[in-house]
C-alpha cells in the first residue's frame, strides 16, 4: 500500500479532493442563491453568498488581472516544487507535502473562478440567480471572473462599550471575513507549515532526518 500511495500520488489525491469539494460547493451556491442571500445555520454560522475580485477572505488590494496572473504563476511554481520534492531520492516528511498540496489545491480552486466563471455563468444579482450560459456569453471576460465566497462565522456579534474612545457604541464582529473552501485549504496549509515545518521554510537545505518518509 505504501509503495502505491507515494507522496506524489497522495498530493495529487488531496488536490483532486479539495478541488472537487470546492467547486461543487461554489457551483451549487452560485446556481441556487441570490447575491448576498444567506442561510441561517446557527447564530454563529451562516451560508452567505457573496463574490469578490480580490484575494482570500474577500480582501481587494490589487488589480484583478494582476491577482489572477499572480495566482497562476504561484500555482506553476508550487506544482514544480511539489513534483521536485516528491520525485527526489531523499524524501521530505509526508506532512510537509500534504501542507503544500492543500495550498496548491486552494490556489487552483480560486483560479478556476477567476479564469472561467465570468465566461460560463450569467450575472448573480439580488434579484437573479446565475445560470450556466454558452462560453463567451457570461458576465465577464476570461481571467476576470469573481471568486465565490459563502462561509460566514460571526462568532461574536456585539457593540463596543459607549465609554470606549474612537469605537464606542460601534458594532464589533468576530470573525467577519466571508470565505470559501479553497481559502480554508490555503489557510490550513500555511498555518500548519508555520507551526510544524518552519525549519523547512527557513533552511535552504533539507533536514538530515528527512531521508525517510515520515508521518
N, C-alpha and C positions, 0 to 999 in steps of 0.2 A: 504493500500500500504506500509506504514512504517513497519507494522508487517511482511509483506512478504519480503521486501528488508532490511533485517537485516544487521548489519555491516559485519558479516561473509559472507553473500551472495554477498554483494557489493564488498568485497575484492576478492572473487572468480571470479566475473564477470570482474573486472578490470584485474586480472591476465590472464584470458582466452582471453580477447580482445587484450591486449598488445602482448601476445604470438602469437595469430593468425596473427596480422598485421606484427609483426617482422619476423615470419617465411615465410609468403607469400612474403614479400619484398626480403628476403635473397635468397629464392629458385629461385625466378624469376631472380634476378641478377646473381646468380651462373650458371643458365642454359641458359642464354641469352647473357652474355657478356664475352669477353676475359679478362684475368687478366690484370689489370691496364688500361683497356679501360675506356673512360669517355664520358659522355653525357653532353654537354654544355646546361644548363638551362638558366642561366643568367651569367653575368661576375663575380658575387659573389656567385654562387651556381652551383655545378657540381654533377652529379652522377658518382662517381669514384670507380670502383670495385677494392678492394684490400682485402687481407687476413692477419691476424696476429696471432701469437702464444701466445700473452700476454693478458694484462688486457684492460680495457676500453680505447678508443681513440687510439688504436694501440700501446700502451706502452708495451715494452717487458723487464721485470725486473727480474722475477724469472723463474725457470724451468717450462716447460709446464705441466708436470704431477702434480706438486705441486699446480700450479694455478687451475687446473681442480678440484682436490680434495678439495682445499680450497673453491672454489665456491660451491661445493656440500654440504660441511659442513655448510657454511653460509646459504644456502637455507633451509637446515633442521632446523637450529636454528631460522631463521626468520619465517618459516612456523609454528613451535611450538609456538613461541611468538605471532604471529597473532591469532592462534587458542585460545590461553590462554586469550588474552585481548578481543576477540570478544564473548567469551562464559561466561565470568565472569559477576556477577550481576552489579558491579559498572563499567559503560561503560566509556571509554575514548572518546575524541572528534572524530567524524567521519573523519574529515580531517586528523588526525594523522594516522588512519587506512588506509586511501587512499594513503598517502605517503608511508607507509610500503608496501602496495600492489604493487605500481609502482616499488619499489626497488626489491621486490621479483620477479615480472614478468620479469624485465630486467635481473636479475641474471639467472633465469631459461632459458631465451631466448639464452643467450650466452653459457650456459651449454649444451644445445641441440647441438650447433655447435661443441663444443669440444668433446662431447661424441660420437655423431652419424655421423657427416658429413664425417669423414675420412673413414668410413665403407660403406657408401651408395652413395658416389659421386666419379667420376673419377677426376683426377687432373685438376685444372684450370691453364692454361698457357697463354702466349702471342699469341699462335697460335692454341689453342684448347679450346673449350668451354666445361665445365664439363657436364656430363650427369649422370642420375641415373644408378647404377650398382647393381648386386646382393650383398646382405650383405656379407662382407668379401673380396670383390674384389675392394674396394676403394683405395684411395691414402694413407691411414694411418690406424693404429690400433685404437681400442676403446680408448677413453679418450685422443687421440692425434690429433683430428681434429682441423682445423683452423677456427677462427671466421671471418665471412664475414662482411666487412665494406663497406659503399657506400656514405655516406653524407659528402660532402666537401664544406666548406664555406670560401673561401679566400676573406673575406670582404675587406681587404686592401692588395694590392699586389704592392709593391714599392721597392725602394732601399734606404738604409741609405745614408745620405749626405757624400760626399767624405772626408770632413774635420773631421768627427767623428772618434775618436780613436777606434781601435780594429775592429769595424764593418763597417767602411767607405766603401761605394760602394757595400756592400753585399746586397743580396736580403732580404727583410723583408715581411713576410706574416702573416696576422692576419685575420682569425683564421685558423691555418694549420692542426690540427688533423682531421683525417677521422674517422667517427663513424657510428653506426647503430641505429636502432630504440630502441633496448634494452638499449644501452648506454644512449640514451636520457631519457628513462624512469627512469633509475637509477639516473642520474644527477638531473632531475626534482624532484624526490622523496627526495633525500638528501638535495638539496638546500631548498626545502620547509620545511623540518624538521628543518633545522638550523634557518630559518627565523621565522617560525610561532610556532614551538613546541620545542624550545630549553629548556624550563622548564621541559619538559618530559624527555629529554635526560640527563639533569644534576641532576635529582632528582630521587632517588630510589623509592619514593612513588608517588602515583597518586595525582594530584592537587585536592583540595577539591571540586572544581566546576565541576568535571568530573563525577558526579554521574548520570547525564542525558546525553543522546546522543545529541551532539551539532554539528551544521554545521560549 
